[in-house]
Amino acid sequence: MLKDLYEKKFGAAPASIIPLTPAGSNRQYFRLTGPETVIGVIGCSVDENKAFIYLARHFKSKGLPVPGVIAVSDDGTEYLQDDLGDCLLFDCRDSVELLKKTVALLPDFQYRGAEDLDFSRCYPVSDFDSQSILWDLNYFKYCFLNTTGISYKEELLEEDFRRMSSQLSTPDCMTFMIRDFQSRNVMIRNGNPYFIDFQGGRRGPAEYDLVSFVMQARAAYPLYVKEILIETYIKSASRYTVIDPDTFRQRFRSFSLLRTLQVLGAYGFRGKFERKAHFIKSIPAALANLAELLKEPFDDYPYLSETLARMLESEQAKTDICEEKPKSALTVTVTSFSYKKGIPADLSGNGGGFVFDCRGMENPGRYDEYKQITGLDAPVIEFLERKGEIITFLDHCFGLVDPSVDCYDRRGFTSLAVNFGCTGGQHRSVYSAQKMAEHIKVRFPHVNVHLIHREQKIDLTL
């Protein structure tokens, strides 16, 4: 028992043993308090426990941020590990700086963590090879696709599965693949990320982990954030190996399809078969990821693409009918403006909201090449994001606005104004208002978002 293991280690019985919220696996977690506060784990698979304990100690020896393993029961079914607190990266995923810090750390696990690693001790297999890819694809087929009622020709689907498996397997790779790398499996302690869930890791392609993180369905990162994270990863991983960005992005897209199908398989099994509500709620977000991927055809997998398109049409119809959240009464009006022409008037009569001054950041309008374009154009976006200060600025803005949107929505209010001003209402304020509107729509999809770029004469509803 965890109580006995704790008492044996610390010489006193724990003052309390508090169960923690269960995750997707069958492991049970507890917080034990007393002379020391630790996390206790009960895992029904001894082999899986052994893999975690071995990997945690190996990564710790490499100076990587993971929880230390403090004590293990004689039968290997229970162990104690460091308590890293309660702050999941998922809960602060609007902080682009924390996301970047986490992704920049990933190559250290993949490359440095692979040094001297005995992959034969990984669980359940040592390599993410062509067979593993086929398992994931068939996991999707049996646990999700077959539950939709979509008809398909199995031999044609399997032909595309085999082609994908052959193309994406990398038998000569020597990197460690965490396997389920996403923001729910990263803890934030004193502003730094710690990786906590890697017991299913194995030797495998580096692109897979980045895809798992960036494409996490419930995180719903905006496109500009995904692009920042990909660039951050390429820069960090380039410390260890030479990366061709174009080749990397091509493989990233293919692995995005594979990972999305694997995730749908997991959601189907955990949600549709085990009836776990969290996974059922995640299905629409994963289908949205799939729909976005299929906007550009996968020419190497024609029958799979055609089958997925039919499945999406069917599943989206069911989602729209059965699972759509009621539309909010709240409309958030996000406006960019020029201070020279005054702060936008509040026509709602509410009188509330925010006005953010963007003039503290370097003005692209001072440079000739940017004078005829706006904060919606790629060169200006690249200029602002390369400087970086606007990312930190928006992180603070998100942190201020989100609680008000949530409160106004819950209380049935009908209007909230969020305004961004700069000198000309062309670059910094336009970029900021656009990102704020996109952020609110992703974070609160049932809320109405009215976006106005006043000086650019753009008025639209998201």
Backbone torsions as a table, in degrees:
resi	resn	phi	psi	omega
1	MET	NA	150.3	179.0
2	LEU	-58.2	-37.3	179.1
3	LYS	-57.6	-45.2	-179.0
4	ASP	-68.3	-39.7	-179.9
5	LEU	-63.8	-40.6	178.7
6	TYR	-64.9	-47.3	-177.8
7	GLU	-64.2	-37.6	178.3
8	LYS	-65.1	-37.2	-177.1
9	LYS	-78.2	-42.6	-170.9
10	PHE	-109.1	-2.6	175.4
11	GLY	77.3	11.1	178.6
12	ALA	-154.2	150.0	178.5
13	ALA	-70.4	149.7	177.5
14	PRO	-66.6	143.2	177.8
15	ALA	-71.2	-31.4	178.5
16	SER	-154.6	152.0	174.4
17	ILE	-128.4	108.9	-172.1
18	ILE	-111.4	119.4	178.0
19	PRO	-67.0	140.6	177.8
20	LEU	-100.4	160.6	-178.2
21	THR	-58.1	125.9	-179.1
22	PRO	-66.9	149.6	177.0
23	ALA	-101.0	-153.9	-176.2
24	GLY	-77.7	-23.2	-176.7
25	SER	-85.2	180.0	177.9
26	ASN	-93.9	4.9	175.6
27	ARG	-70.6	148.3	177.9
28	GLN	-112.1	136.8	-177.4
29	TYR	-120.4	142.7	-179.3
30	PHE	-139.9	148.8	171.2
31	ARG	-103.3	122.5	179.9
32	LEU	-107.5	126.0	180.0
33	THR	-112.2	161.5	-178.1
34	GLY	153.5	-138.0	175.4
35	PRO	-56.0	-33.1	174.6
36	GLU	-135.1	146.7	174.4
37	THR	-101.3	122.4	-176.5
38	VAL	-137.9	169.8	173.5
39	ILE	-103.8	129.4	175.7
40	GLY	-103.5	139.5	-177.0
41	VAL	-125.2	132.6	171.9
42	ILE	-116.1	117.9	-179.2
43	GLY	-122.2	130.5	-176.2
44	CYS	-75.9	-18.9	179.3
45	SER	-101.1	109.6	179.8
46	VAL	-63.6	-38.5	-179.5
47	ASP	-63.8	-40.0	177.7
48	GLU	-66.1	-41.7	177.0
49	ASN	-60.0	-43.7	179.6
50	LYS	-61.2	-39.2	179.6
51	ALA	-63.5	-45.4	179.9
52	PHE	-62.1	-46.8	-176.9
53	ILE	-62.3	-44.3	178.5
54	TYR	-62.0	-48.2	-176.8
55	LEU	-66.6	-40.6	179.9
56	ALA	-60.5	-44.4	-179.1
57	ARG	-69.9	-36.5	177.0
58	HIS	-64.2	-48.6	-179.5
59	PHE	-63.6	-37.7	178.3
60	LYS	-60.6	-39.8	179.7
61	SER	-66.7	-21.8	178.2
62	LYS	-91.5	4.2	179.3
63	GLY	77.2	21.3	-177.9
64	LEU	-93.2	145.8	-174.4
65	PRO	-78.1	98.3	177.4
66	VAL	-138.2	160.8	175.5
67	PRO	-69.2	137.0	176.3
68	GLY	-76.6	143.0	175.7
69	VAL	-88.9	123.0	-171.0
70	ILE	-96.6	-40.5	-177.6
71	ALA	-157.4	149.8	-179.3
72	VAL	-132.0	136.9	178.5
73	SER	-68.7	157.6	-177.4
74	ASP	-60.5	-34.8	-178.0
75	ASP	-88.1	-2.3	175.4
76	GLY	77.0	8.4	-178.1
77	THR	-90.8	-14.4	-177.2
78	GLU	-136.7	150.0	174.6
79	TYR	-155.8	160.4	176.7
80	LEU	-110.8	142.7	178.4
81	GLN	-140.1	167.3	179.6
82	ASP	-57.2	144.1	173.3
83	ASP	-91.5	114.2	-178.5
84	LEU	-97.0	9.4	178.5
85	GLY	95.6	-158.0	-173.4
86	ASP	-124.3	5.1	-174.2
87	CYS	-91.0	104.9	175.3
88	LEU	-84.1	145.7	174.1
89	LEU	-58.8	-33.3	179.4
90	PHE	-55.7	-35.4	-176.9
91	ASP	-78.0	-13.4	176.6
92	CYS	-127.9	36.7	-175.4
93	ARG	-72.2	-7.2	175.1
94	ASP	-79.1	-9.6	177.0
95	SER	-83.1	102.6	-179.4
96	VAL	-62.9	-33.9	-179.3
97	GLU	-65.1	-40.0	177.1
98	LEU	-67.4	-39.4	177.2
99	LEU	-61.8	-44.6	179.0
100	LYS	-63.0	-42.4	-179.8
101	LYS	-61.5	-39.0	179.9
102	THR	-68.2	-46.8	-179.0
103	VAL	-66.5	-35.4	178.1
104	ALA	-65.6	-25.6	179.3
105	LEU	-81.2	-23.7	-175.5
106	LEU	-53.4	-47.1	-179.4
107	PRO	-60.3	-25.7	177.1
108	ASP	-63.3	-39.5	176.1
109	PHE	-69.2	-41.7	-174.8
110	GLN	-69.1	-38.9	-174.4
111	TYR	-102.6	-57.2	179.0
112	ARG	-66.5	-38.6	179.5
113	GLY	-64.5	-24.4	179.9
114	ALA	-79.5	-16.0	-178.7
115	GLU	-65.2	126.9	178.2
116	ASP	63.4	14.0	-179.5
117	LEU	-79.9	132.7	176.1
118	ASP	-88.0	96.1	-175.2
119	PHE	-66.8	-17.7	178.5
120	SER	-67.1	-14.1	180.0
121	ARG	-93.4	3.6	177.4
122	CYS	-75.3	159.9	-176.4
123	TYR	-131.3	136.5	0.5
124	PRO	-89.0	-10.6	178.1
125	VAL	-135.9	164.2	-175.5
126	SER	-88.6	-20.0	-173.7
127	ASP	-135.9	143.9	170.9
128	PHE	-92.1	85.2	-173.4
129	ASP	-105.4	-169.4	-177.7
130	SER	-60.9	-34.9	178.7
131	GLN	-66.7	-39.4	178.2
132	SER	-62.7	-39.2	178.9
133	ILE	-64.3	-42.2	177.5
134	LEU	-63.4	-38.0	176.3
135	TRP	-59.5	-44.2	-179.8
136	ASP	-63.7	-42.0	-179.2
137	LEU	-66.4	-39.3	178.4
138	ASN	-74.6	-27.5	171.5
139	TYR	-58.1	-46.0	176.1
140	PHE	-62.0	-44.8	-176.2
141	LYS	-62.4	-48.7	-173.6
142	TYR	-80.3	-33.7	-173.6
143	CYS	-96.9	-13.8	178.0
144	PHE	-128.5	-58.3	-175.0
145	LEU	-57.0	-44.4	-177.7
146	ASN	-67.8	-18.5	179.1
147	THR	-83.3	-9.8	-175.8
148	THR	-87.4	-15.9	-178.0
149	GLY	83.1	5.6	178.8
150	ILE	-73.2	131.5	176.3
151	SER	-85.8	147.8	178.4
152	TYR	-158.1	161.3	177.2
153	LYS	-92.4	112.6	-171.7
154	GLU	-61.1	-38.8	-176.7
155	GLU	-66.2	-34.8	178.9
156	LEU	-73.4	-37.8	177.8
157	LEU	-65.6	-43.7	179.5
158	GLU	-64.7	-32.2	177.3
159	GLU	-62.8	-43.9	176.8
160	ASP	-68.1	-37.4	176.5
161	PHE	-58.7	-47.1	-178.5
162	ARG	-63.9	-38.2	179.5
163	ARG	-65.0	-44.3	178.2
164	MET	-62.6	-42.9	-179.9
165	SER	-60.1	-42.1	179.9
166	SER	-67.0	-41.6	-176.3
167	GLN	-71.4	-33.8	-172.8
168	LEU	-96.0	-13.7	177.9
169	SER	-74.3	140.0	-178.7
170	THR	-129.8	84.0	-172.8
171	PRO	-64.3	-19.3	-177.2
172	ASP	-99.0	7.1	-177.4
173	CYS	-73.6	151.8	-179.7
174	MET	-127.9	29.2	179.4
175	THR	-103.2	152.0	176.4
176	PHE	-86.9	130.7	179.7
177	MET	-108.6	116.3	-176.6
178	ILE	-64.3	-33.1	173.2
179	ARG	90.8	-51.3	179.0
180	ASP	-123.1	59.8	-177.0
181	PHE	-86.7	106.8	179.7
182	GLN	-155.6	169.2	-167.1
183	SER	-66.6	-20.0	175.7
184	ARG	-75.2	-13.9	-178.7
185	ASN	-107.5	22.9	176.2
186	VAL	-129.8	127.7	176.0
187	MET	-99.7	147.3	175.2
188	ILE	-109.9	122.1	179.7
189	ARG	-133.0	122.2	-176.9
190	ASN	53.4	37.3	176.5
191	GLY	80.5	5.6	-177.6
192	ASN	-120.2	144.1	-179.7
193	PRO	-81.7	143.2	173.4
194	TYR	-127.5	133.5	-179.3
195	PHE	-90.7	130.8	-170.7
196	ILE	-122.2	-12.5	-172.9
197	ASP	-131.0	97.7	-176.6
198	PHE	-142.8	13.5	-176.3
199	GLN	-67.7	-17.0	175.9
200	GLY	-95.1	9.3	-177.6
201	GLY	-71.0	162.0	-177.5
202	ARG	-166.2	177.1	173.4
203	ARG	-68.9	131.0	-177.6
204	GLY	-174.8	175.2	-175.1
205	PRO	-67.6	140.0	-176.3
206	ALA	-65.7	-32.2	-175.9
207	GLU	-61.6	-30.3	-172.1
208	TYR	-60.3	-44.3	-176.9
209	ASP	-65.3	-40.8	178.8
210	LEU	-63.7	-41.2	176.5
211	VAL	-59.6	-45.7	-179.5
212	SER	-56.6	-38.8	-177.7
213	PHE	-75.8	-52.3	-174.3
214	VAL	-67.3	-35.4	-175.4
215	MET	-94.4	10.4	179.6
216	GLN	-54.0	120.6	-169.3
217	ALA	-60.5	-50.9	-173.8
218	ARG	-74.0	-19.4	177.6
219	ALA	-70.7	-36.4	174.4
220	ALA	50.5	55.0	178.9
221	TYR	-67.9	137.7	174.0
222	PRO	-61.9	159.7	-176.8
223	LEU	-58.8	-38.4	-177.7
224	TYR	-67.9	-32.4	176.8
225	VAL	-69.4	-42.4	177.0
226	LYS	-56.8	-42.6	-179.2
227	GLU	-65.3	-40.8	177.3
228	ILE	-60.8	-42.2	-177.8
229	LEU	-68.3	-38.4	177.4
230	ILE	-63.6	-46.0	179.0
231	GLU	-62.8	-40.7	178.8
232	THR	-61.2	-43.8	-179.7
233	TYR	-63.8	-47.6	-177.9
234	ILE	-57.8	-43.7	179.6
235	LYS	-63.4	-43.7	-178.4
236	SER	-69.4	-44.7	-178.3
237	ALA	-67.5	-23.2	-179.8
238	SER	-66.8	-11.6	172.6
239	ARG	-68.4	-22.0	-174.8
240	TYR	-108.3	-27.6	-174.5
241	THR	-155.2	163.3	177.1
242	VAL	-83.7	127.7	-177.7
243	ILE	-120.9	125.8	170.7
244	ASP	-89.0	113.2	-173.7
245	PRO	-57.1	-38.6	-177.6
246	ASP	-66.8	-46.7	178.0
247	THR	-62.2	-41.9	179.7
248	PHE	-60.2	-44.2	-178.2
249	ARG	-68.3	-34.5	176.6
250	GLN	-63.4	-46.1	179.1
251	ARG	-68.7	-34.6	177.6
252	PHE	-58.0	-43.5	-178.8
253	ARG	-65.5	-42.1	179.0
254	SER	-65.5	-41.8	177.4
255	PHE	-67.5	-27.7	176.2
256	SER	-62.0	-40.6	177.4
257	LEU	-65.4	-46.9	-179.9
258	LEU	-59.5	-48.9	-177.5
259	ARG	-63.9	-39.8	179.7
260	THR	-62.7	-39.7	178.0
261	LEU	-67.8	-40.5	178.0
262	GLN	-61.4	-43.1	179.6
263	VAL	-63.2	-42.3	177.7
264	LEU	-62.6	-37.2	175.2
265	GLY	-60.4	-44.3	178.9
266	ALA	-65.2	-42.6	178.7
267	TYR	-64.4	-36.9	177.5
268	GLY	-63.8	-44.8	-178.1
269	PHE	-69.3	-51.2	-176.6
270	ARG	-71.1	-32.8	-176.7
271	GLY	-90.8	-56.9	-173.8
272	LYS	-75.4	-33.4	-178.5
273	PHE	-94.7	-47.3	-179.3
274	GLU	-86.4	-8.9	176.1
275	ARG	59.9	40.7	175.7
276	LYS	-89.8	118.8	-169.5
277	ALA	-60.6	-37.3	-177.8
278	HIS	-57.0	-39.8	-176.9
279	PHE	-75.8	-35.4	176.6
280	ILE	-62.3	-41.7	179.6
281	LYS	-65.9	-24.3	-177.4
282	SER	-81.1	-16.8	-174.0
283	ILE	-59.9	-46.3	-179.7
284	PRO	-58.2	-38.2	179.7
285	ALA	-66.3	-39.7	178.1
286	ALA	-67.2	-38.3	176.5
287	LEU	-65.0	-34.8	177.0
288	ALA	-65.2	-39.8	175.4
289	ASN	-60.3	-43.5	-179.5
290	LEU	-64.0	-42.8	179.5
291	ALA	-61.3	-39.1	178.9
292	GLU	-65.3	-41.4	179.1
293	LEU	-63.1	-38.9	-174.3
294	LEU	-79.2	-1.9	174.8
295	LYS	-62.7	-28.7	173.6
296	GLU	-111.2	124.4	-172.3
297	PRO	-65.1	148.4	171.7
298	PHE	-97.9	92.4	-173.1
299	ASP	-63.5	-26.6	-179.3
300	ASP	-75.7	-16.7	-176.4
301	TYR	-128.8	65.6	-172.1
302	PRO	-65.9	-42.7	-176.6
303	TYR	-73.3	-37.9	175.9
304	LEU	-60.1	-44.6	-179.9
305	SER	-61.0	-43.1	-179.4
306	GLU	-65.4	-40.6	179.6
307	THR	-66.1	-42.0	179.9
308	LEU	-65.3	-36.6	178.4
309	ALA	-62.7	-42.4	178.3
310	ARG	-67.5	-38.3	178.7
311	MET	-64.1	-42.8	179.5
312	LEU	-60.8	-43.2	-179.9
313	GLU	-59.4	-42.7	-179.6
314	SER	-70.7	-46.9	-176.5
315	GLU	-69.6	-35.9	-179.8
316	GLN	-66.4	-35.9	177.4
317	ALA	-62.5	-42.9	179.2
318	LYS	-66.9	-38.0	179.4
319	THR	-64.7	-43.7	-179.5
320	ASP	-61.1	-37.6	-176.7
321	ILE	-77.9	-42.6	-167.2
322	CYS	-100.6	-27.9	-166.5
323	GLU	-123.2	3.6	-177.9
324	GLU	-72.7	133.3	179.2
325	LYS	-75.0	140.7	179.4
326	PRO	-55.4	142.7	-179.0
327	LYS	-64.8	139.6	-179.9
328	SER	-77.2	154.3	173.1
329	ALA	-78.6	-14.0	-173.3
330	LEU	-81.9	134.1	169.0
331	THR	-116.8	121.1	174.9
332	VAL	-97.0	119.4	179.0
333	THR	-100.2	115.5	-178.4
334	VAL	-107.8	124.8	-172.4
335	THR	-131.3	136.4	167.8
336	SER	-101.3	145.8	-175.7
337	PHE	-154.9	166.6	173.7
338	SER	-100.7	129.9	177.4
339	TYR	-62.5	-25.4	178.4
340	LYS	-62.1	-25.3	-177.1
341	LYS	-108.2	8.1	173.6
342	GLY	91.3	156.2	178.2
343	ILE	-70.1	138.3	-178.2
344	PRO	-56.0	138.9	177.2
345	ALA	-71.7	146.4	176.3
346	ASP	-91.9	102.9	-176.1
347	LEU	-84.0	-8.3	-177.1
348	SER	-79.1	-21.4	-175.1
349	GLY	84.7	-1.9	-178.1
350	ASN	-72.9	-41.7	177.8
351	GLY	77.9	5.1	-178.0
352	GLY	-107.1	172.9	174.7
353	GLY	127.9	-163.2	-171.8
354	PHE	-129.2	146.9	169.1
355	VAL	-129.6	116.6	-179.2
356	PHE	-108.4	132.1	-178.2
357	ASP	-96.3	114.1	-177.3
358	CYS	-91.1	3.3	-172.2
359	ARG	-75.6	-6.9	178.1
360	GLY	-77.5	-4.7	179.9
361	MET	-106.7	155.7	-177.3
362	GLU	-58.1	137.5	-173.4
363	ASN	-93.8	114.2	176.3
364	PRO	-59.9	-24.9	-177.8
365	GLY	-64.9	-11.7	177.5
366	ARG	-79.1	-8.8	-177.7
367	TYR	-109.5	134.8	-173.8
368	ASP	-56.0	-39.4	-173.7
369	GLU	-67.8	-14.7	-177.6
370	TYR	-109.5	-2.6	-170.9
371	LYS	-67.3	-27.9	-176.3
372	GLN	-99.3	4.2	180.0
373	ILE	-123.9	176.1	-172.3
374	THR	-125.5	-179.4	177.9
375	GLY	-68.9	0.3	173.9
376	LEU	-93.6	-9.6	-175.8
377	ASP	-94.7	143.8	-172.8
378	ALA	-55.3	-43.1	-179.3
379	PRO	-60.9	-39.2	178.4
380	VAL	-69.6	-42.8	177.7
381	ILE	-57.8	-45.3	179.4
382	GLU	-62.7	-42.4	178.7
383	PHE	-58.4	-50.2	-176.1
384	LEU	-66.7	-42.7	-176.9
385	GLU	-74.0	-29.5	176.7
386	ARG	-66.1	-37.8	176.2
387	LYS	-64.4	-37.4	173.1
388	GLY	88.5	-25.9	-174.5
389	GLU	-64.8	-29.3	-178.3
390	ILE	-71.9	-26.4	177.1
391	ILE	-66.5	-46.5	178.2
392	THR	-63.9	-42.0	177.4
393	PHE	-56.1	-48.1	-178.2
394	LEU	-69.2	-33.9	175.6
395	ASP	-55.9	-43.5	178.8
396	HIS	-67.6	-39.3	178.5
397	CYS	-62.2	-45.3	178.7
398	PHE	-57.6	-44.1	-178.2
399	GLY	-62.9	-29.1	177.9
400	LEU	-82.7	-40.0	-173.3
401	VAL	-78.0	-40.8	-174.2
402	ASP	-53.1	-47.7	-179.8
403	PRO	-61.0	-34.7	179.2
404	SER	-69.8	-41.6	177.2
405	VAL	-59.2	-45.6	-179.3
406	ASP	-62.2	-45.5	-178.9
407	CYS	-65.7	-47.8	-179.3
408	TYR	-60.7	-39.4	-179.8
409	ASP	-64.4	-47.7	-177.4
410	ARG	-64.9	-33.3	-175.9
411	ARG	-90.1	1.0	175.0
412	GLY	79.5	18.2	176.8
413	PHE	-68.1	157.9	-173.9
414	THR	-108.1	-13.8	-176.2
415	SER	-150.2	144.6	174.0
416	LEU	-147.4	133.5	-179.2
417	ALA	-107.2	135.9	175.2
418	VAL	-130.9	114.9	-173.4
419	ASN	-118.8	140.4	176.0
420	PHE	-123.6	122.5	-179.2
421	GLY	-117.1	147.1	170.9
422	CYS	-143.0	-169.9	-173.0
423	THR	-62.7	-50.8	-175.2
424	GLY	-111.5	-3.3	-177.7
425	GLY	65.2	35.0	-173.1
426	GLN	-124.3	-37.0	-172.5
427	HIS	-116.0	-76.8	-172.7
428	ARG	-64.2	-44.1	-178.8
429	SER	-70.5	-35.2	178.7
430	VAL	-65.8	-47.2	177.6
431	TYR	-57.4	-49.2	-174.9
432	SER	-64.9	-43.8	179.6
433	ALA	-64.3	-40.3	179.2
434	GLN	-61.4	-45.9	-178.7
435	LYS	-67.5	-37.9	178.2
436	MET	-64.4	-44.3	179.9
437	ALA	-62.1	-43.7	179.0
438	GLU	-64.0	-41.5	180.0
439	HIS	-61.4	-47.0	-179.1
440	ILE	-62.9	-40.3	-177.9
441	LYS	-66.7	-34.7	177.7
442	VAL	-74.3	-43.9	-176.1
443	ARG	-73.6	-34.7	-178.3
444	PHE	-130.2	72.0	-171.3
445	PRO	-62.4	-21.8	-179.2
446	HIS	-85.9	-8.0	-179.7
447	VAL	-85.6	142.0	177.2
448	ASN	-77.9	132.1	179.8
449	VAL	-121.8	120.2	178.9
450	HIS	-108.9	115.2	-175.6
451	LEU	-107.7	125.7	179.5
452	ILE	-127.7	121.8	167.9
453	HIS	-102.8	91.5	-166.1
454	ARG	-58.4	-49.1	-174.8
455	GLU	-75.4	-16.8	177.9
456	GLN	-95.1	-0.7	179.1
457	LYS	56.9	43.1	175.6
458	ILE	-113.0	127.8	-178.3
459	ASP	-141.6	114.1	-177.0
460	LEU	-150.1	162.9	177.3
461	THR	-111.1	130.0	179.1
462	LEU	-86.7	NA	NA
